[in-house]
Amino acid sequence: MNTLFYVVCIVAIVFTAETIQKYMKMKNDEKRAQDPELEETLAQIERLEERIKVLERIVTENKYDLSQEISNLK
């Protein structure tokens, strides 16, 4: 077997893998569109992620003083 055969095999494997990935993505997109509960859950996850980002930003700010904020609440 020569080098050209190996090159053709590698190219065929790459194209097959890309086709499978596109098929799986398309199938996943169809499943999402059919399941309204899944869409609701994904939207809720996105909202929670945004809230976590805000909390992380608040806690990691240099000017943020947790003890002072707790004292202000009392």
C-alpha positions as CSV (number, residue, x, y, z in Angstrom):
1,M,0.0,0.0,0.0
2,N,1.2,3.4,-0.8
3,T,1.0,6.8,0.7
4,L,-1.9,7.9,-1.5
5,F,-4.1,5.2,-0.1
6,Y,-3.5,6.5,3.5
7,V,-4.2,10.0,2.4
8,V,-7.5,9.0,0.8
9,C,-8.4,7.0,4.0
10,I,-7.7,10.0,6.3
11,V,-9.7,12.4,4.1
12,A,-12.6,9.9,4.0
13,I,-12.5,9.6,7.8
14,V,-12.5,13.4,8.3
15,F,-15.5,13.9,5.9
16,T,-17.4,11.0,7.6
17,A,-16.8,12.5,11.1
18,E,-17.9,16.0,9.9
19,T,-21.1,14.5,8.4
20,I,-21.9,12.6,11.6
21,Q,-21.3,15.8,13.7
22,K,-23.7,17.8,11.4
23,Y,-26.3,15.1,11.6
24,M,-26.1,14.9,15.4
25,K,-26.4,18.6,15.7
26,M,-29.4,18.7,13.4
27,K,-31.0,15.9,15.3
28,N,-30.4,17.7,18.6
29,D,-31.9,21.0,17.2
30,E,-35.0,19.1,16.1
31,K,-35.4,17.6,19.5
32,R,-35.1,21.0,21.2
33,A,-37.8,22.5,19.0
34,Q,-40.2,19.6,19.8
35,D,-39.8,19.8,23.6
36,P,-41.2,23.0,25.1
37,E,-40.2,21.8,28.6
38,L,-36.6,21.6,27.5
39,E,-36.7,25.1,26.2
40,E,-38.1,26.4,29.5
41,T,-35.4,24.6,31.4
42,L,-32.7,26.0,29.2
43,A,-34.0,29.5,29.6
44,Q,-34.1,29.0,33.4
45,I,-30.5,27.8,33.3
46,E,-29.4,30.9,31.3
47,R,-31.1,33.2,33.9
48,L,-29.4,31.4,36.7
49,E,-26.0,31.6,35.0
50,E,-26.5,35.4,34.6
51,R,-27.4,35.7,38.3
52,I,-24.2,33.8,39.2
53,K,-22.1,36.1,37.0
54,V,-23.5,39.1,38.8
55,L,-22.9,37.6,42.2
56,E,-19.3,36.7,41.2
57,R,-18.7,40.2,40.0
58,I,-20.0,41.6,43.3
59,V,-17.9,39.4,45.4
60,T,-14.7,39.8,43.5
61,E,-14.8,43.6,43.3
62,N,-11.9,45.2,45.0
63,K,-14.0,47.9,46.7
64,Y,-16.5,45.3,48.1
65,D,-16.3,45.0,51.8
66,L,-18.5,42.1,53.0
67,S,-18.4,42.9,56.7
68,Q,-19.4,46.5,56.0
69,E,-22.3,45.4,53.9
70,I,-23.4,43.0,56.7
71,S,-23.1,45.8,59.2
72,N,-25.3,48.0,57.1
73,L,-28.0,45.4,57.0
74,K,-28.2,45.3,60.8
